[in-house]
Amino acid sequence: MTEDVHSQTRSATDTGFRLPTKNLPPPAVRDLPEPPVGWGRIIGPGLVGAGVGLASGEFILWPYIASQVGLVFLWGAFVGVLTQWFLNMEIERYTLATGETALTGFNRSWKHWGLFFAIMAYLSNLWPGWATSSAAMLSYIFGGNPRWIAIGILLGIGCILTLAPVVYLALERLITVKIILIGGFFILALALVVKGDTWADLPQAVTNFGRFPSELGFAVMMGAIAYAGAGGGQNLCQSNWIRDKGFGMGHHVPHLTSPITGEKHAAAEPTGFVFPDTEENRRKWQAWWRFANIEQLSTFVLITVLTITATSMLATATLFGRDDVANNISFLQTEGQVLAEVVGPWFAVLFWAIGAFSLFAAATGIVDYTTRLMSDVLKSTYLRKKDIAENKLYFLLVWSLCLVGVGVLLAGLDQPLILLVISACTAGVMMFFYSILLLIMNRRLLPPAIRVRSYRVVALVWSAVFFAFMAVLALNEQIRKLF
């Protein structure tokens, strides 16, 4: 790894960066690495983001909504995905420029912001709704008690994430297989099941823009929009994933490996790097920024929109208008039974199997990003001078989250739809806060040439206002139900 020795002798203030050093050490100064030449080399973080996000929203919340009201609220998914694309890019902007995660950047302004968001992510994901959803779909095929299947899933996830030599690569490969399987299934489903009347209803996703179906409830609608794509802590983890992939200044930071099976690396610096404001670095920045935007659009946005549309159309074609659709995850069992009647029993089994694997892969990604956020915060801020590696923290946190999930299930909290609505509402509150912080951080801390401006500022303001509004409405609805 070559470095500009002369540039390292300059202080960070010579670069145009204004990173506060009260809570964390000043960053080192290095040049930006060269951007990739081939597109295939950068495909990954957006794919992982989309694949992990293809979970509760795409397989449960949006199909459930479609089963109740058809496609009239599908516009909410497009709004949610587009909003999250802007959020993801501002999260990536800071990491591309510094090699630090967004949480570390927040901590530079106030020491405990990162811990706040990491705790919120834990609160959102302590309820193992994704694991129980996967278990429920497996039980439709093989029978058995979904609770015990879900416990087995959580233990399996713990083993995968702590035994993989390079955690990100294992997750990327798992998600790639998932997306290939989902894509093949829904191409087949749209051809065999979705008829002309459902296709004719698709324009309702545009013509009903702004309509909130009152029969759904704001908590469900907020959850669906917040989880259209990713949501909550998962968006923040784009920092960690692009850093492990080596995007921008993340190239200078070692990736996360297993403390048991992974290669030994020099301990990662708890803080990041900045680059001198030279013509060459500006050229590299523009190339990296263009690559990152296209990568997110062609993976995260495209895959998520197509999947939500396909699952919603399938649910509309099979369930909309029926009076036996349950207000819980068993509506997926009904959907599979209808598919068996329309196509054949094999297709129902395929539907449940694809769904179970998809939700299992998503649960793996959720445990990964939740514990990545916490281990990053603890190591960079609170344990910076302690002799404990981040991968060992990650190992401990993965198993703590999995075992807490097991405890939740043993305590009897195993209804996926309820757990997912709780998680989604928490995610919406998180997104309100970090929309504001991203705007402040990427305006104040970065050099003028690379800071957020114009319509992207408007997008962050929109995100903050939207999620604040939806959080207040959902909270008000829950309070009215209690009293």
N, C-alpha and C positions, 0 to 999 in steps of 0.2 A: 504494500500500500504506500504510494508515494505521497509526500507532503511538501508543501511550499514552506521551507524552513524559515525564510524571511518573514512570511505572513504570520507564523506562529509567535513571533516576537512582538507583534503589534497588540495593543489592547483591543478588547471587543468593541469599545466605543468608536474606534477608527473605521469600523465596518458599516456603520449606520444602524446597527441593532441597538436596542435600548432595553436589554434584559436586566431586570432588577437583581441585585446580588445580596440583598438583605437576608433572604431565607435559604438561598442556594449559592454555590460557588459560581464564579463567572465561567462562561463557556470558553473552550479553546477556539483558536482561529485556524481554519483549514479551507482549502479551495473546494468548491463543489466538484464531485466526480463527474465524469463524462456520462451523459444519458445513454440508455440502451440504443443500439442500432436497429435491432429487429423487434417487431411488436410482440412476438411470442415470449420475449424475455421479461416483459413487464406484466403480462397477464397473470393475475394471482390475487392480490388483495381485494379488488372489486368482486372477483369471482367468489372468494371466501365470504365476503360480506353479504353477497346475494344468497349464497348457499346456506349460510347460517341463518339468514333472515327468512328463508323459505321454510317457515315453521308454523307457529300458531296463527299468524295472520293469513298466510296463504292456504293452509290446509284446514283451519278451523274457523277463525273469525270471519273472514271474507266469504267462504262457502256457506257458513251459517247465515250471514246477512242475506246472501243471494237466495237461500232457501226460504227466507221470510218475505223479502220485498223484491226479489228479482234483481235486475241490473241497475235500478234507478240510483243507487248510492255508490256505484262503481267509480264515479268521478272522485270520491274521497280517496281512493287508492292512488290515483294519479297525482292528486295534490300531495299526499303523504310521501310518495316516492320522490317527486321533484323537490320537495322541501328538504328531504334527507340527502339528496344529491348535493345541494348547496351546503348543508351542514358538513357532510363528509369532506367536501373539498376545502372548507375552511379548517377542519381538523387536520387534513393532510398538508395544507399550506404551511402550518407552523412546523410540522415534523420534517417536511421536505427542506425547510430553511435552516433548521437547527439540529435535527437528529433527536430532539427531545419529544416526548409524548405531549399531547395537549394538556394532560393533567399536570405534568411537570411545569408546563408554561403557566397554568393557572396558579400553581403553588408559588411561583416567583412573585406574584402580586399579593397573595395571602397564603400563608403556610398550609392552611388546612382545607383549601378548596378541593384538592385531589382526594383527601380522605373522605370528604363529604360525598363526592360523586361515587367513590368506590363503595362506601357504605350503602348508598342508594341503590347501586347495582346489585349488591348482595341482598338487600331487602326485596328488590324486584324479582330476584332469581332464587331465593330460598324456597319458594313454592315451586316444586318440580312439575309444572304443568306440561312441559314438553315430554318429559320421560313418561308421565302417566298417559299422555295422548298416544305415544308410540306403543305403550303397553296395551292400551285399550284396543288399538287396531290389530295387534298381534293376537289378542284374545278372540277377536272375531274369526280368525283363521284356525287357531289351535286350541281355543278354549283356555281354561285356567283363570286364576284370579289376577286381574290387572295390577293390583297393588304389589304382589310378589314379583311379577314380571318387571314392573317399574324399578323395584329395588335391585333386581339383577342388572337392569340397564345402567343404573347409576354406578354400581360397582364396576361394571365393564368400562364405563367412561373413565373412571378413575385410573384403571389399568392402562388404557390407551394413551391418555395424556401424560402419564408419568413414566411410561416405558418407551415411548417413541424417541429415537435418538435426537431428531430435530423436530420439535413440536409443531412448528408452522408447516413444515413440509408434509407431515402426516395429516394435518388438518386439511391442507390444500388438496391432497390426493383423495381423501374421503369425500370432500365437497365436490370435486370434479366428477367422481363416479355418481354421486347423488344427482347432479344436474343433468348428466347424460341420461340416467334412468328416467328422471322426471320428464325431460324433453321428449323422449321416445314414447312414454306412456300417454302424454297429453296429445301428441300428434295422432296417436291411435284413437284416443277417446273422442277427440273432436270429429274424426272421420266416421266413427261407428255410432256415436250416441247423440251428438248435438245436431239438431235438425234445423230446418229453415226458419221456423218461428223464433228460435233462440237467437239465431244470427240476425234476424230482423229487429230483435229487441236491443241489440248491442249499441246502437246510437243513443239509447236512453242514458248511457254513461256520460254523454255530453249534453244532451238536451235537458237533463234534470240537474245540471250543475247548480249547486247551492241549496238543493233540497235535502233536508234532514228528516228521514222517515220517523215519525213520532213513535211508532210501535217498537222501535229498536231500543231506545234509551240512550242517553248521552254517554254513559260509561262504556257501553259496547262500541258505539261509534268512535269515541275517543281512542279506545284500545285498538280498534281496527286501523285507524289512521296512523296512530303512533307506531304500530307494528307493521305498517305497509312498507316492507323492505327490511328494515332493521329495527331501530328504536332503542331509546334509553342508552345504556352503557355500551351497546354494540357499536354504535356510531363512533364513540370515543375510542374504541379499540382499533379503528382504522389506523391510528397513529402507531400502535404496536405492530400491526401486520405489515404496514409499508416499511417500517424500520427493519423488521426481520427479513423482508424481501430485498432490502438494500436500496430503497428509493432515496434519491437526494442525499442529504447529509446523514441519513440513516445508514448509508454505506459504511460509515466509520464505526458503527456500533455492532458488537458481536450479537448473533442471534441466540434465542433461548433454546437451550438443550436440556435433555433429561439428565438429572444428577446421577442416574444409575447406568444408562446405556449410551448416553451422548458423549461426544468428544469433549475434551477439556479445552476451554478457551480462557484467555486472560479475562479477568473480571471486567465487566463493562463499566465505563465511567457513569457515575450517577447523574451527570448532566451532559449536555450536548456540545455542539459546535456551531460556529457561525463562519460566514465566508466574507472575504474582503469585497468591497464594491468596485469591481473592475469590469471592463467591457467583456472579458472572457467569461467571468462568472455570471454576468447578466445574460449572456448567450446561453450558457448551460441552464440557467434558471428557467428561461422561456421554454427551452426544450423539455425540461422536466415537468413544468406546469402543464404544457400541452399534452404530454404523454399521460400524466395522471388524470387529467380531465377526460380524455378519450377512453382511457382504461375504465374509469368509473361509469361513463355513459354506456359503453359497449358491453359491460358485464353487469354491474349492480342495477342500473336503471332498466336496461333492456330485458334482462332475465326476470327481474321482479315484476315488471308491468305485464309481460307475456304470461307469467305463471299465475298471477292474481286473476287476470282476465280469463285464462283457461279454466282454473278451478271454479270461478264464479259462474261461468257459462255451463260447466258440467253440473254444478249444483242446481242451477236454474232449470236445466233440461230435465233433471231427474226428480227434484223435490219441490220446486216452487208450485204453490197451489194445493199441495197435499195438506190434509188436516192431521196427519199422524207424525209430523216432524217434531221430535223432542227438543226441548230447550236445554240440551246438554250434548256431550260429545257423541252420544248414541245416534245422533242424526247421521253420522258417518256410516253406522251400521245399516241404517235404512237406505242410505245412498248406495251402498254396496249391494244390497238386496235388489234394488231397482236395476242396477247395472247387470246383475245376474239374470234378471228377467228379460232385459233388452238385448244383451249380447250373449250371455252364457255365464255359468258359475265360475269358469276360469277367469273371467274378466273381473269379477268381484274380488277374487283372491288376489289377483294382480294389483288391483286398486288398493286394497288394504296393505299388501306387502310393500308397495312403493311408498305409501303413506307412512308406514311404520319405520322403514329405513330412513326416509327423509327426516322424520321427527327425531329419530335417534341421532343422525348426523348433526341436526340442529342443536340438540341437547348437548352434544359433545362440544360444539362451537360455543355454546352459551357458558358452559362451565369454564372453557378456556378463556374467553374474554373477561368473564367476571373475575377470575383469579389473576389474570394478567394485569388488570387494572389495579387490583389491591397490591400485588407484589411489586409493581412498578412504583406505586406511591410510597409504600413502606421503605423500599430500598433507597429511592432517590431523595426522600425527605427525612424520614425518621431513623433509619438504620444505615445512613450513608457511611458512617465511620465504624460500623460493626462488621465483624468478620463472618458474615453469612452471605452466601451467593444468592442472587435473585432466583436462580433455578431451584434452589432448595426451598426458598420461600414459596415459590410456585407449587412445588410438590406438596408441601404441607397444606396450602390453601385449597388445592384441588380436592384433596381427600377430606378436608374439613367441610367443604361445600357439599360434596357427595354424601357424606355421613349425616349432615344436617338434613339433606333431602330425604334420606332414608328415615330419619326420625320423624319428619313431617308426615311421611306416608304411614308409618307405624302408629302415629297419633290419630289417624283416620281422616286427614285432609287430603283426599284423593280425587276430587271432582275437577277435571281439567279446565272446563270453561270458566268456573269461578276463579280458580287460581290464575288463569291467564288474564282475566279482566283486572284482578288486583295488580298483577305485574305490569300490565299495560298502562294503567293509570299512574303508577309510580314512574314509569318510563316517561310519560308525558310531562310530569313535573320536572324531571331531570332535564329534559330537552328545553324547557323554558329557561332554566338557569344557565345552561351552557351555551345557548344561542346568544345571550347577552355577553357572556364572558369571552366567547370567540370573537365577537365584534370588537370588544375593548382590546383584547390581546393582539389581534392581527392588525389593528389600527395603530396602537401605541408602541408595541415592542419591535415591530419589523421595520426595515428601511422603507422609505417612500416608494422605491421602485417595485417592491414586491408586496406591499400591504394591500389589504382588501379595500375595494373602492366600488363606486358606481352601483350597478344593479345588484351586485352581490351584497352590498350593505343593506339594500332594501330587502333582499331575501332573508337576511338574518333578523332584521326587525320584524318582518312578517312571521318568521318562525317563532320568535319570542311571544308576539301578541297572540298568535294562533293557539299555541300550546297553553299559554296562560288562560285564555278564554275557555278552552276545552276542559282544562283542569278544574276551573271554578265551577263550570256547569256539571261536570261529573261528580265533584265533591258535594255540590248542593243536592244532586239527585240521591246520592247515598245517604245524606243526612235526613232528607225527607222520608226515605224508606225506614230509617231507624225510629223516627218520631211521628 
